Amino acid sequence: MGLKGRDIVSVTDFSKEDVDSIMRTAKKLEPLTKEGSDLLKGKVLGTLFFEPSTRTRLSFETAMIRLGGSVIGFAEPGTSSIAKGETLADTVRVVENYADILVIRHPLEGSSRLAADYSSIPVINAGAGSEEHPTQAFLDLYTMWRELGKVDGLNIAIVGDLKYGRTVHSLAYLLSKYRVNLFFVSPPTLRIREEVSGDLRKLGTKFEERTDIKEVLPMIDVLYLTRIQKERFPDLAEYEKVKGYYRITTELLKEAKGNMIILHPLPRLDEIDVAVDATPHARYFKQVFYGVVTRMAILALVLGAVD
């Protein structure tokens, strides 16, 4: 059915054909990151960010501008009528009059689905609490495909905060559409959510759960690392027990395949030593560039500028 006019709330709403379409379109649009375009001239993106963001917000804004469109919105809810008590539903119904498409980040799970229910224009989920972050998963997948030339057949370790990490949930569901082997590596208290692992079993996705990254490092093609998210913990004492649980160093990487790549949704804290940045494994800053490209494709497809 294509992506024109559709909401981007969860990766589970899309078929493998939809996902492949996004990746093909992203590759086609890559040159426009430097050349620019008027594909979305006259279109307006509304950004509603109720939580802090650097990469997601700026990459969506950059993507829209590179395609010739305009951007309105806020990055601090205190500067909006939310500070006066306006509901999310009312905010959406107001801003839809100014824009052609909305991107929303909110601390509550289900917020993007609620926004989509009230909005008459397409809504893109830029992170809903600990639930999902679909466009991050699309760009993660695109990075794997562009850097390794394939997705099918890859051995992928997803490491760190698998309980609260919304990027992890979206990526796991997205990778279930491909023939991959997944390793979920985390402290025991931050294991992948039961509903996610249960869904993956039903879908026939191959995965193993581990706690020791050294056990899987020699086997994997992709190391996807996430930070331990202090802001998601209801009990800070629990955070203190697991912070710094994993740390990737150049010494540790001696056990890795030569062509293994490291991805990270960023920001990082101390889970990747800065010395790793200079190794051929590091792809997390290239991943940022691919984020702009992927979001250009999503905006162009949803707004009907490309087929």
Residue pairs with C-beta under 8 A, 6 or more apart in sequence:
2 18
2 21
2 301
2 307
3 14
3 18
3 21
3 22
3 298
3 301
3 302
4 301
4 302
4 303
4 304
5 122
5 302
5 304
6 13
6 122
6 302
7 13
7 116
7 119
7 122
7 123
7 124
7 125
8 122
8 123
8 124
8 125
8 134
8 135
8 298
8 302
9 112
9 113
9 116
9 123
9 125
9 132
9 134
10 113
10 125
10 132
10 134
10 170
10 173
11 19
11 132
11 134
11 137
11 138
11 170
11 173
11 174
12 173
15 177
16 177
16 178
19 138
19 141
19 174
19 177
21 301
22 138
22 142
22 294
22 297
22 298
22 301
23 138
23 141
23 142
23 145
23 297
25 297
25 300
25 301
25 306
26 142
26 290
26 293
26 294
26 296
26 297
27 146
27 293
28 297
28 306
29 37
29 67
29 293
29 296
29 297
29 300
29 306
30 293
32 39
32 66
32 67
32 296
33 66
33 289
33 292
33 293
33 296
36 66
36 68
37 66
37 67
37 68
38 67
38 68
39 67
39 68
39 300
39 305
39 306
40 64
40 67
40 68
40 69
40 299
40 300
40 303
40 305
41 68
41 69
42 69
43 64
43 68
43 69
43 70
43 100
43 101
43 303
43 305
44 69
44 70
44 71
44 72
44 98
44 99
44 100
44 101
45 60
45 61
45 64
45 69
45 70
45 71
45 72
45 73
45 99
45 100
45 101
45 102
45 103
45 299
46 71
46 72
46 73
46 95
46 96
46 98
46 99
46 101
46 102
46 103
47 57
47 60
47 61
47 71
47 72
47 73
47 74
47 75
47 102
47 103
47 104
47 126
48 73
48 74
48 91
48 92
48 95
48 102
48 103
48 104
48 105
48 106
48 115
49 57
49 73
49 74
49 75
49 76
49 77
49 104
49 105
49 126
50 77
50 82
50 104
50 105
50 106
50 107
50 111
51 105
51 106
51 107
51 127
52 75
53 75
53 105
53 126
53 127
54 267
55 265
55 266
55 288
55 291
56 105
56 126
56 127
56 133
56 135
56 136
56 291
57 75
57 103
57 105
57 126
59 288
59 291
59 292
59 295
60 71
60 103
60 124
60 126
60 295
60 299
61 71
62 292
63 292
63 293
63 295
63 296
63 298
63 299
64 70
64 71
64 299
65 71
66 292
66 296
67 296
67 299
67 300
67 305
69 299
72 95
72 98
72 99
73 95
73 103
74 80
77 83
80 86
80 91
81 91
81 94
82 88
82 91
88 106
88 111
88 114
88 115
89 114
89 115
89 118
92 102
92 104
92 115
92 118
92 119
92 123
93 118
93 119
95 102
96 102
96 119
96 120
96 121
99 121
100 121
100 303
101 121
101 122
101 123
101 124
101 299
101 302
101 303
102 115
102 119
102 121
102 122
102 123
102 124
103 123
103 124
103 126
104 111
104 112
104 115
104 123
104 124
104 125
104 126
105 126
105 127
105 128
106 112
106 115
106 127
106 128
106 129
107 129
108 128
108 129
109 128
109 129
109 130
109 131
110 128
110 129
110 131
111 128
111 129
112 123
112 124
112 125
112 126
112 128
112 132
113 125
113 128
115 123
116 123
122 302
122 303
124 134
124 135
124 298
124 302
125 132
125 133
125 134
125 135
126 133
126 135
127 133
127 136
127 166
128 166
129 166
130 163
130 164
130 165
130 166
130 169
130 232
131 166
131 169
132 166
132 169
132 170
132 173
133 166
133 167
133 169
133 170
133 265
134 170
134 174
135 291
135 294
135 295
135 298
136 166
136 167
136 170
136 171
136 265
136 291
137 167
137 170
137 171
137 173
137 174
138 174
138 294
138 298
139 287
139 290
139 291
139 293
139 294
139 295
140 167
140 171
140 174
140 224
140 263
140 265
140 287
141 151
141 171
141 174
141 175
142 290
142 293
142 294
143 261
143 263
143 283
143 286
143 287
143 290
144 151
144 154
144 156
144 222
144 261
144 263
145 151
146 290
147 261
147 283
147 286
148 154
148 221
148 222
148 259
148 261
151 175
151 178
151 180
152 178
152 179
152 180
153 179
153 180
154 178
154 180
154 181
154 221
154 222
155 180
155 181
155 183
155 219
155 220
155 221
155 222
156 175
156 180
156 181
156 182
156 183
156 220
156 221
156 222
156 224
157 182
157 183
157 184
157 185
157 213
157 216
157 217
157 220
157 222
157 223
157 224
158 168
158 171
158 172
158 182
158 183
158 184
158 185
158 224
158 226
159 185
159 186
159 213
159 223
159 224
159 225
159 226
159 246
160 168
160 185
160 186
160 190
160 225
160 226
160 227
160 228
160 245
160 246
160 271
161 168
161 186
161 190
161 226
161 227
161 228
161 229
161 232
162 168
162 184
162 186
162 190
162 191
162 192
162 193
162 226
163 186
163 189
163 190
163 191
163 192
163 193
164 190
164 229
164 232
164 233
165 226
165 229
167 226
167 265
168 192
168 226
169 193
169 196
171 224
172 182
172 184
172 192
172 196
172 200
172 205
173 196
173 199
173 200
175 182
175 205
176 199
176 200
176 203
176 205
180 205
180 206
181 206
181 207
182 200
182 205
182 206
182 207
182 208
183 207
183 208
183 209
183 210
183 216
183 219
183 220
184 191
184 192
184 197
184 207
184 208
184 209
184 210
185 209
185 210
185 211
185 212
185 213
185 216
185 246
186 192
186 209
186 211
187 211
187 241
187 242
187 245
188 211
189 238
189 241
189 242
190 228
190 242
191 209
192 209
197 207
197 209
200 207
208 216
210 216
213 246
213 252
214 252
214 255
217 223
217 252
217 253
217 255
217 256
218 255
218 256
218 257
220 256
220 257
220 260
221 257
221 259
221 260
221 261
222 260
222 261
222 262
222 263
223 248
223 256
223 260
223 261
223 262
223 263
223 281
224 263
224 264
225 246
225 248
225 262
225 263
225 264
225 268
225 271
225 272
226 264
226 265
226 271
227 264
227 267
227 268
227 269
227 271
228 239
228 242
228 243
228 244
228 245
228 269
228 271
230 236
230 239
230 243
233 239
243 269
244 270
244 271
246 271
247 270
247 271
247 272
247 273
248 262
248 271
248 272
248 273
248 276
249 273
249 275
249 276
250 273
250 275
250 276
250 279
253 276
253 279
253 281
256 281
258 280
259 280
260 281
261 281
261 282
261 283
262 272
262 276
262 281
262 282
262 283
262 284
263 283
263 284
263 287
264 271
264 272
264 284
264 287
265 287
266 284
266 287
266 288
268 284
272 284
276 282
277 285
297 306
299 305
300 306
